[in-house]
């Protein structure tokens, strides 16, 4: 799988120039590059059936790579609000802070919730940095119907850029397929993400 865009949505302080971010960015890039389909190939090829491919296996493959290769924690419970905003897909410990990663598998409302969850963590000083991974509009038609995607989220970027932080970093990684082939099987809506790495 490939990354087609990396956007620095919020960058206040020195995190963007830090060795921590350099390492984390490389780990995220590698975890995404390891996602292949069909299993055993070297690329991510998608069957162009409209809304025919599941998304949770793709996310799970990335999470497995982050956990197994780089020691990230998965499904981290975070309590920094009156009511918990829910678990974070993956976190990496940086001294007294966390770096958070969310991978979009829901609709565009879910994308907004994911960013709000991470921005709130930045405001509360729990996260030093965070990132959201979501599909491009190019892969969007082939995935679960109404999946959140970059092009639908981009008009709201100025809202999050206007948040007042003393320090914080939020990036967006936009992903898509390497190839399209109607002869490869569709990605099932199952649970074995390990099959995609």
Buried (B, 14 or more C-beta within 10 A) or exposed (E): BBBBEEBEBBBBBEBBEBEBBEBBBEBBBBBBBBBBBBEEEEBBBBBBEEEBBBBBBBBBBBBBBBBEEBEBBBEBEBEBEEEEBEBBBBBBEBEEBBBBBBBBBBBBEBBBBBBBBBBBBBBEBBBBBBBBBBBBEBBBBBBBEBBBBBBBBBEEBEEBEEBEBEBBBBBBBBBBBBEEEEEBEBBEEEEEBEBBB
